[in-house]
């Protein structure tokens, strides 16, 4: 089956596998393939964004992973083993 996530200290943490499976989510941001924001996301950086809660990050319609917004920034939840230096 597909791993959806896990409970961490009484809150839900979505799994990266679920993000890759999703085609859309109510809370989604999509960046162009060659954008600086996408490169920063793939490197593990925090991104400015007005979204709140778990947000699906996409590149030209392809799901990449999750980030968690606080209304000012998206905190990166891209797996550390997959991050690449910019």
KAJO-V105163 format. One record per run of one state. SS is the DSSP state (H for helix, E for strand, L for the rest). FROM is the first residue (numbers start at 0). LEN is the number of residues. If there is no record, write none. Layout:
ss=SS from=FROM len=LEN
ss=SS from=FROM len=LEN
//
This chain:
ss=L from=0 len=4
ss=E from=4 len=4
ss=L from=8 len=2
ss=E from=10 len=4
ss=L from=14 len=1
ss=H from=15 len=6
ss=L from=21 len=6
ss=E from=27 len=4
ss=L from=31 len=4
ss=H from=35 len=8
ss=L from=43 len=3
ss=E from=46 len=2
ss=L from=48 len=3
ss=E from=51 len=8
ss=L from=59 len=2
ss=E from=61 len=9
ss=L from=70 len=2
ss=E from=72 len=4
ss=L from=76 len=3
ss=H from=79 len=3
ss=L from=82 len=4
//
